[in-house]
Amino acid sequence: MSQSTAGAPARLAILADGQLTYHDAKTAFGVIRYGTDPVVALIDSANAGRNVSEWIGEAHSVPIVATLDEALAKRPTALVIGIAPTGGLLPPEWRALLLQAIEAGLDIRSGLHQFLGDDPELAAAAARAGVTITDYRRPPERRDCAVGRDHLPGKRVILAVGTDCAVGKMSVSLELLRAAREAGESAVFVPTGQTGIMIAGWGVAVDRLISDFLNGTVEWLVEEGEARGDWLFVEGQGSLDHPAYSSVTLGLIHGATPHAMILIHQPGLTDHDFTHVPGKTFPLAPLPSFIALHEAMAGAVAPSRVVAVALNTSLIADPDEARRVIAATEAETGLPCDDPFRFGPERLWPRIRAAVDALPWVDAG
């Protein structure tokens, strides 16, 4: 079965000390925006006294505190590691705080590549305290090779793809999911990363899989998604031309065999997120050629089409300028375009739905 986190609601404290940026703390922001468990505090000594709403809007009010003791005063039951660093290792300076949290009776929830549940010191402390350490990137026991599974009649599979990492593939998928459900559709989010699993309570972190089983596990995740709904929004990972993370994107495309794809792009970015290697730059591809590349790579296994572009306009302060960029992108690509997080998904979703339903390879069921 898939990684599952079903259970009684928890009261969460999130640890992002010294790393409260849109890029570094994307797990923290994702859990606060879309998770179902209440978040009572975020720990970041650099911004103590402020509120997370300053970063992600008034609807998401979470106080920022300097220490675990201050967070404990708000009665959390679990501590979430709120960062997703390159390499996925625990910052060494956080170990003492985790031990303190465990001794205080908090479960630990981590999306790092470094499995905290396998750490002898942390595991022993958790056993003494009677708490649970959950590693969301731990792969399932099953090992699936792709079998070329066909989609069930009446199902529609949409994969989010991006021009870079951390541009909003998960957020766009969740916003479109909301719009589809509000329109009366049977829709489901298929999580493929640690933050998505924390939010949805099931899924597999596909960037941790053995490569031989990547496509097959994604194929199985889509099968599971089809049992849950008719419209599937498959969370994307990486980008197809990223020098470090292209393989997981290709595995998602060929494993999910999506009927359609939505391309997510952040205007203002010119190079791939590769800052951990000083002096190395890899420019982003022009959107029309990148769209054609996705359709060609998908078509090697099954036909698929990019049916819309979703922009992350967070680097553009002026909303009128953001709307101008959206209109220009629509003209450049010839595809429906909007920023579904900033301006809502209601305008984009009907156009996506119509485009997918019109595809010749979609079985109406």
C-alpha positions in Angstrom: 0.0 0.0 0.0 1.0 3.6 -0.4 2.7 5.7 2.3 -0.2 6.7 4.5 -0.5 9.2 7.4 -4.1 8.7 8.2 -5.0 9.1 11.9 -6.2 11.6 14.5 -5.5 15.2 13.7 -2.3 16.5 15.2 -1.3 20.0 16.4 1.8 20.9 14.5 4.8 23.0 15.2 7.1 23.5 12.2 10.8 23.8 12.3 12.4 26.1 9.7 15.0 27.9 11.8 17.1 30.3 9.7 15.6 29.0 6.4 12.2 30.8 6.1 12.3 31.6 2.4 9.9 30.6 -0.3 12.4 28.1 -1.7 13.9 26.6 1.4 10.7 26.4 3.5 8.4 25.1 0.7 7.4 22.2 2.9 6.5 24.5 5.7 4.4 26.8 3.5 2.8 23.8 1.7 1.7 22.2 5.0 0.3 25.5 6.3 -1.5 26.4 3.1 -3.0 23.0 2.3 -2.7 20.6 5.2 -5.6 19.6 7.4 -3.8 19.5 10.8 -3.7 22.9 12.6 -0.3 24.5 12.8 0.2 26.3 16.1 3.7 27.7 15.7 6.7 28.0 13.3 10.1 28.0 14.9 12.6 30.5 13.3 14.7 32.6 15.6 15.6 35.0 12.7 11.9 36.1 12.3 10.5 35.6 15.9 7.6 37.8 16.7 6.4 37.9 13.1 3.6 35.8 11.5 3.7 33.4 8.5 0.9 35.4 7.0 3.4 38.0 6.0 4.8 35.5 3.5 1.7 33.6 2.3 -1.3 35.8 3.1 -3.7 36.7 5.8 -5.7 33.4 5.5 -2.7 31.6 6.9 -1.9 33.1 10.3 0.8 31.2 12.2 2.9 32.8 14.9 6.7 32.6 14.5 8.6 31.8 17.7 12.3 31.7 18.5 12.6 28.5 20.5 11.0 25.1 21.0 10.0 26.1 24.5 7.9 28.9 23.1 6.3 26.5 20.6 5.6 23.9 23.4 3.6 26.5 25.2 1.1 26.3 22.3 0.6 22.5 23.0 1.7 20.9 19.8 1.7 17.1 19.4 4.1 16.8 16.5 7.1 18.6 15.1 7.4 18.9 11.3 10.8 19.4 9.6 9.7 22.3 7.3 12.6 22.4 4.8 13.6 20.5 1.7 17.3 21.2 1.3 19.5 20.0 -1.5 20.7 16.5 -0.6 18.0 16.1 2.1 20.2 16.1 5.1 19.3 17.2 8.6 21.1 20.4 9.6 23.5 19.2 12.4 22.6 22.1 14.6 18.9 20.9 14.7 19.7 17.5 16.4 19.6 18.9 19.9 16.3 20.5 19.3 14.8 17.3 17.9 16.0 15.4 21.0 14.3 18.0 23.1 11.1 17.8 21.1 11.1 14.0 21.4 11.7 14.2 25.2 8.8 16.6 25.4 6.5 14.0 23.8 6.3 15.3 20.2 6.1 13.0 17.2 8.6 13.9 14.5 7.5 14.3 10.9 10.3 14.5 8.3 10.5 14.7 4.5 14.3 14.6 4.4 16.3 12.0 2.4 18.1 11.3 5.7 15.8 8.9 7.5 15.5 10.1 11.1 13.8 6.9 12.2 17.0 5.0 11.3 19.2 7.4 13.4 20.2 5.3 16.5 20.2 8.3 18.9 16.9 9.7 17.7 15.2 6.3 17.4 16.3 5.3 21.0 15.0 8.6 22.3 11.7 8.1 20.5 11.4 4.6 21.9 11.9 5.9 25.5 9.4 8.7 25.0 6.8 6.5 23.2 6.6 8.8 20.2 6.7 8.1 16.5 9.2 9.3 13.8 7.7 9.4 10.3 10.0 9.6 7.3 7.8 10.6 4.4 10.4 9.8 1.8 10.8 6.2 2.9 9.9 4.1 -0.2 7.3 1.4 -0.1 8.2 -2.3 0.2 6.6 -3.1 -3.1 8.8 -2.8 -6.2 6.8 -2.3 -9.4 8.0 -2.3 -13.0 5.8 -0.6 -15.5 3.5 -2.9 -17.4 2.0 -0.4 -19.8 -1.3 -0.2 -17.9 -4.2 1.5 -19.7 -6.3 4.1 -18.0 -9.8 3.1 -17.0 -12.7 4.5 -19.2 -13.9 7.9 -18.1 -10.7 8.8 -16.2 -8.6 11.8 -17.0 -5.0 12.1 -15.9 -3.3 15.5 -15.7 0.3 15.8 -14.8 1.9 19.1 -13.6 5.3 19.7 -15.2 7.5 22.7 -14.8 10.3 24.8 -16.2 12.2 24.4 -13.0 12.1 23.0 -9.5 10.1 24.7 -6.8 8.0 26.8 -9.2 4.6 25.7 -7.8 3.7 22.4 -9.4 2.1 21.1 -6.2 0.3 24.3 -5.5 -1.2 24.6 -9.0 -2.4 20.9 -8.8 -4.1 21.6 -5.5 -5.7 24.8 -6.6 -7.1 23.1 -9.7 -8.3 20.2 -7.6 -10.3 22.6 -5.5 -11.8 24.2 -8.6 -12.7 20.9 -10.0 -14.4 19.7 -6.8 -16.2 23.0 -6.4 -17.5 22.4 -10.0 -18.9 19.1 -8.9 -16.2 16.8 -10.4 -14.9 13.7 -8.7 -11.3 14.7 -8.5 -8.2 13.5 -6.6 -4.7 14.8 -6.0 -2.0 12.1 -6.5 1.0 13.0 -4.3 4.5 12.1 -5.5 6.6 14.1 -3.0 7.0 14.4 0.7 5.1 17.6 1.2 2.2 16.3 -0.9 2.0 13.2 1.2 2.0 15.2 4.4 -1.0 17.1 3.0 -3.0 14.3 1.4 -2.1 11.5 3.8 -1.1 9.0 1.1 1.3 8.7 -1.9 5.0 7.9 -2.6 8.0 10.2 -2.7 9.1 9.2 -6.1 12.5 10.9 -6.0 13.6 8.2 -3.4 12.7 5.2 -5.6 15.1 2.8 -7.3 15.1 3.9 -11.0 14.0 0.6 -12.3 10.8 0.9 -10.2 10.1 4.6 -10.8 7.8 4.3 -13.8 6.0 1.3 -12.4 5.4 2.9 -9.0 4.0 6.0 -10.7 1.8 3.7 -12.9 0.5 2.1 -9.7 -0.1 5.5 -8.0 -2.3 6.5 -10.9 -4.2 3.2 -10.6 -4.7 4.0 -7.0 -5.8 7.5 -7.9 -8.3 6.2 -10.4 -9.9 4.2 -7.7 -10.4 7.5 -5.7 -11.7 9.8 -8.4 -12.3 10.5 -12.1 -10.1 13.6 -12.6 -6.5 13.0 -11.4 -4.1 15.8 -10.7 -0.7 14.1 -10.5 1.9 16.2 -8.6 5.0 17.0 -10.7 8.7 16.9 -9.6 11.8 18.5 -11.0 11.9 19.6 -14.7 12.7 17.7 -17.8 15.9 19.6 -18.6 17.2 20.1 -15.1 20.8 18.9 -14.9 20.2 17.2 -11.5 16.5 16.3 -11.4 15.4 15.5 -15.0 15.1 11.7 -14.4 12.2 11.9 -11.9 10.3 14.1 -14.4 10.7 11.7 -17.2 9.7 8.8 -14.9 6.5 10.7 -14.0 5.7 11.4 -17.7 6.2 7.8 -18.8 4.8 6.2 -15.6 1.6 8.3 -15.4 1.0 8.4 -19.2 -1.1 11.5 -18.6 -3.8 12.4 -21.1 -2.7 16.0 -20.6 0.0 18.2 -19.0 0.0 21.6 -17.5 3.2 23.6 -17.7 4.1 25.7 -14.6 6.5 28.6 -15.0 7.8 31.4 -12.9 8.3 34.6 -14.9 11.5 36.3 -13.9 13.5 33.1 -13.6 16.2 32.8 -16.3 18.3 29.9 -15.0 17.6 26.6 -13.3 17.8 26.2 -9.6 21.4 25.1 -9.4 22.8 27.6 -7.0 24.5 24.9 -4.8 27.2 24.7 -7.5 28.9 28.1 -7.7 29.6 29.3 -11.2 27.3 26.7 -12.9 24.3 28.1 -14.8 21.7 26.4 -17.0 19.3 28.7 -18.8 15.6 27.9 -18.9 14.3 26.9 -22.3 11.8 29.1 -24.2 8.2 28.0 -23.5 7.1 27.0 -27.0 10.1 24.7 -27.5 9.8 23.3 -24.0 6.1 22.5 -24.6 7.0 20.7 -27.8 9.8 18.7 -25.9 7.3 17.5 -23.3 4.8 16.4 -25.9 7.5 14.6 -27.9 9.0 12.8 -24.8 5.5 11.8 -23.6 4.6 10.5 -27.1 7.5 8.0 -27.1 5.2 6.0 -24.7 1.7 7.5 -25.0 0.2 10.6 -26.6 -0.2 13.6 -24.3 -0.6 17.3 -24.8 0.3 20.4 -22.8 -3.2 22.1 -22.6 -2.4 25.1 -20.4 0.3 27.2 -18.8 0.0 28.1 -15.1 2.3 31.0 -14.1 3.7 31.6 -10.6 3.8 35.5 -10.7 5.2 35.9 -7.2 8.2 37.7 -8.5 6.0 40.4 -10.0 4.7 42.8 -7.3 2.2 44.7 -9.4 -1.0 42.7 -10.1 -1.7 44.6 -13.3 1.8 43.7 -14.6 1.2 40.1 -13.6 -2.0 40.0 -15.7 -0.1 41.6 -18.6 2.5 38.8 -18.4 -0.2 36.2 -18.3 -1.8 37.6 -21.5 1.6 37.8 -23.2 2.3 34.2 -22.3 -1.0 33.1 -23.6 -0.3 34.8 -26.9 3.2 33.3 -27.1 2.1 29.8 -26.5 -1.4 29.8 -27.9 -2.6 28.1 -24.7 -4.9 29.1 -21.8 -2.8 30.8 -19.2 -3.3 32.2 -15.7 -1.9 32.3 -12.2 -4.4 30.0 -10.3 -2.8 30.7 -6.9 -2.7 34.5 -7.1 -5.9 35.0 -9.1 -7.8 31.8 -8.3 -8.3 28.7 -10.5 -11.8 29.4 -11.5 -11.0 30.9 -14.9 -8.4 28.4 -15.9 -10.1 25.2 -14.8 -13.1 25.2 -17.3 -10.7 25.8 -20.2 -8.5 22.9 -19.1 -11.5 20.7 -18.7 -12.7 21.5 -22.2 -9.3 21.0 -23.7 -8.8 17.6 -22.0 -12.3 16.3 -23.0 -11.5 17.2 -26.6 -8.4 15.2 -26.8 -8.8 12.3 -29.3 -7.2 9.7 -27.0 -9.4 10.4 -24.0 -12.0 7.7 -23.5 -15.3 9.4 -22.5 -16.4 6.2 -20.7 
